[in-house]
Amino acid sequence: MFRWRTPADWWRSRLAERRATRQAEDLVRHVLSEREYAQLRREGFIEVRSRRVPGRAYRIPAGGSPVAALEPDGRLVYLCLQPALPVPRPELLIIQKLLLEGDEDEFWQRANRVGRALGHGIGQRLLG
Protein backbone atom coordinates (compact mmCIF):
# COMPACT_ATOMS: atom_id res chain seq x y z
CA MET A 1 0.00 0.00 0.00
CA PHE A 2 2.73 2.48 0.97
CA ARG A 3 6.03 2.68 -0.87
CA TRP A 4 7.96 3.25 2.36
CA ARG A 5 8.57 0.55 4.89
CA THR A 6 9.62 2.77 7.75
CA PRO A 7 9.47 6.45 8.68
CA ALA A 8 13.20 6.59 7.96
CA ASP A 9 12.52 5.43 4.39
CA TRP A 10 9.94 8.19 4.01
CA TRP A 11 12.38 10.77 5.39
CA ARG A 12 15.15 9.64 3.01
CA SER A 13 12.79 9.89 0.04
CA ARG A 14 11.74 13.42 1.06
CA LEU A 15 15.39 14.47 1.37
CA ALA A 16 16.11 13.00 -2.07
CA GLU A 17 13.14 14.90 -3.55
CA ARG A 18 14.32 18.16 -2.01
CA ARG A 19 17.85 17.60 -3.29
CA ALA A 20 16.54 16.86 -6.80
CA THR A 21 14.38 20.00 -6.72
CA ARG A 22 17.34 22.17 -5.63
CA GLN A 23 19.45 20.71 -8.44
CA ALA A 24 16.65 21.38 -10.93
CA GLU A 25 16.38 24.99 -9.72
CA ASP A 26 20.14 25.37 -10.22
CA LEU A 27 19.72 23.98 -13.74
CA VAL A 28 16.98 26.55 -14.44
CA ARG A 29 19.31 29.38 -13.38
CA HIS A 30 22.09 27.97 -15.56
CA VAL A 31 20.03 27.36 -18.73
CA LEU A 32 17.80 30.44 -18.77
CA SER A 33 19.11 33.81 -19.87
CA GLU A 34 19.02 36.63 -17.33
CA ARG A 35 15.98 38.07 -19.10
CA GLU A 36 14.14 34.72 -19.05
CA TYR A 37 14.97 34.09 -15.41
CA ALA A 38 13.78 37.59 -14.44
CA GLN A 39 10.54 37.00 -16.36
CA LEU A 40 10.07 33.65 -14.63
CA ARG A 41 10.53 35.23 -11.19
CA ARG A 42 8.31 38.22 -12.03
CA GLU A 43 5.50 36.60 -14.04
CA GLY A 44 5.66 32.89 -13.23
CA PHE A 45 6.39 31.82 -16.82
CA ILE A 46 8.89 32.24 -19.63
CA GLU A 47 7.97 33.15 -23.17
CA VAL A 48 9.54 31.32 -26.11
CA ARG A 49 9.00 32.63 -29.64
CA SER A 50 8.17 30.12 -32.34
CA ARG A 51 10.87 29.56 -34.94
CA ARG A 52 8.34 27.99 -37.29
CA VAL A 53 5.26 30.24 -37.18
CA PRO A 54 5.77 34.01 -37.23
CA GLY A 55 3.84 35.67 -34.41
CA ARG A 56 3.34 32.50 -32.35
CA ALA A 57 4.63 32.53 -28.79
CA TYR A 58 4.68 29.90 -26.08
CA ARG A 59 4.33 30.64 -22.41
CA ILE A 60 5.81 27.94 -20.24
CA PRO A 61 4.77 28.15 -16.57
CA ALA A 62 7.19 27.62 -13.71
CA GLY A 63 5.87 24.08 -13.23
CA GLY A 64 6.39 23.33 -16.93
CA SER A 65 2.87 22.39 -17.93
CA PRO A 66 0.53 23.13 -19.56
CA VAL A 67 2.24 25.26 -22.18
CA ALA A 68 0.08 28.06 -23.60
CA ALA A 69 0.52 28.55 -27.35
CA LEU A 70 -0.59 32.05 -28.30
CA GLU A 71 -1.39 32.00 -32.01
CA PRO A 72 -0.95 35.02 -34.30
CA ASP A 73 -4.73 35.17 -34.89
CA GLY A 74 -5.41 35.47 -31.14
CA ARG A 75 -6.38 31.84 -30.55
CA LEU A 76 -4.99 30.12 -27.48
CA VAL A 77 -4.07 26.44 -27.33
CA TYR A 78 -2.93 24.66 -24.19
CA LEU A 79 -0.44 21.85 -24.75
CA CYS A 80 0.56 19.19 -22.25
CA LEU A 81 3.60 16.99 -22.75
CA GLN A 82 4.97 14.99 -19.83
CA PRO A 83 8.15 12.90 -19.66
CA ALA A 84 7.83 9.15 -19.22
CA LEU A 85 9.57 9.31 -15.85
CA PRO A 86 8.89 11.83 -13.07
CA VAL A 87 11.16 14.87 -12.98
CA PRO A 88 11.21 17.84 -10.59
CA ARG A 89 8.82 20.57 -11.71
CA PRO A 90 11.54 23.18 -12.36
CA GLU A 91 13.30 20.70 -14.65
CA LEU A 92 10.09 20.22 -16.65
CA LEU A 93 10.20 23.91 -17.60
CA ILE A 94 13.68 23.41 -19.09
CA ILE A 95 12.58 20.25 -20.92
CA GLN A 96 9.61 22.09 -22.49
CA LYS A 97 11.80 25.06 -23.49
CA LEU A 98 14.47 22.90 -25.12
CA LEU A 99 11.91 20.76 -26.93
CA LEU A 100 10.15 23.82 -28.35
CA GLU A 101 13.42 25.43 -29.42
CA GLY A 102 14.88 22.18 -30.77
CA ASP A 103 11.97 20.47 -32.55
CA GLU A 104 8.73 22.42 -32.42
CA ASP A 105 6.98 20.10 -34.89
CA GLU A 106 7.76 17.04 -32.76
CA PHE A 107 6.47 18.87 -29.68
CA TRP A 108 3.14 19.52 -31.42
CA GLN A 109 2.90 15.91 -32.64
CA ARG A 110 3.44 14.47 -29.16
CA ALA A 111 1.64 17.00 -26.98
CA ASN A 112 -1.94 16.60 -25.85
CA ARG A 113 -4.25 19.52 -26.40
CA VAL A 114 -6.07 20.38 -23.21
CA GLY A 115 -9.19 22.51 -23.08
CA ARG A 116 -7.91 24.95 -20.50
CA ALA A 117 -5.07 25.51 -18.13
CA LEU A 118 -5.13 23.34 -15.05
CA GLY A 119 -4.96 24.73 -11.55
CA HIS A 120 -6.10 27.94 -9.94
CA GLY A 121 -5.21 31.14 -11.71
CA ILE A 122 -2.63 29.67 -14.08
CA GLY A 123 -4.65 30.62 -17.16
CA GLN A 124 -4.76 34.24 -16.11
CA ARG A 125 -1.03 34.30 -15.42
CA LEU A 126 -0.23 32.76 -18.79
CA LEU A 127 -2.43 35.24 -20.62
CA GLY A 128 -0.84 38.18 -18.82
N, C-alpha and C positions, 0 to 999 in steps of 0.2 A: 504494500500500500504506500509506504513512504520510501523515498530513495535513500534515506539516511538510517543507519542502524543505531547510532548513538547521538546524543547532543554534540559531542565532539566532532562527529562527521558533519553535522549540520554547520557547525561553526567554521570548520575548515572550508566547506563549500562556499560559505558567505565571504570568507576572506579571499578565496580565489576569484569570486565574482567581482569583488571590489578592486582587486589588483588588475584584473582584466579590463575593467571600466577605466581605471586610471591610465593604463597603457593605451587604451583606445582614445582617451581624451588627449594624451600626448601626441598620438598619431594625427588627430584632427589639427592640432596646433602646428604640426610639422608640414602637413600636406596643403592646408589652406593658405591662400595669400593673406596678407595683413588685412586687406579690404574685405575678403570673404569672412575671415574670422571676426572682424568687427561687426559685420552685418549679422552673423550668426548670434553673437552676444546681444546685439541691439534688437534684432527683429525675430530671432528664433528660427531662422531659415537662411539658406544661401540660395542665390539665384545663379543659374547656369544658362547661358544663351545657347540655343540650338545652332549647330554647325551645318545642319541639313535644311532647315526651314527658316528663311528670313522672318524675323519678327516673333518667333516662338521662343518662350523662356520657360525654364523649369524652376520651380521653387521646392527645394529639398528641406524638410523640417529637421530640427535638431535630432529627432529620433530616427530619421531616415525614411520614414514611410507614413502616409502615402505621399508620392511626389505629385505636385500640381503642375500640369502642363498648361500654360497660358498661350492659347493659339492667337495668331495675328488677327483673326476675325472676332476676337472677344470671347470665344468659347473657352470653357475650362474643362479639362479632363484630369481625373485623379487616377494615378497609376500606382500599383502595388507590386513590388517584386522583392521577394524574400530569399535569402540564401538557404541552401539545403540544411546547413547546420547553424545552430544559434550563434550569434555574435553580439558583442556589447552594442547597445544602441548608438553610441557615438561613432563606432566603426561602420555601422550601416550607412550613415551619412556619406562617408568617404567612398564606400562601395558604390552607392548610387551615383555619386558625382563622377567617379572614374568610368563607370559603365556608360553614362550619358556622353561623356567627352570622348570615350574610346570607340564605342559602337552603338550609336543612337538607334539604328534600325533594329539591332538585336534586342536592345532594351524594350522597344515597342512590341516586338514579336513575343517576348517572354512575359511581359508585365500583364497583370490582370487590371482591367478597368473597373474601378469601383465607383459607385454612384455619388458618393460624397466623401469628404474627409472624415476620418474616424476620430473620436475623442471630442472633448469639450473645447470649443473655441479655436481648434486648429485651422478650420476653414477660413475663419476671419483673419487669422494671422497670416496665412498663406496668400490671401487676396490683398493684404495690405490695407 
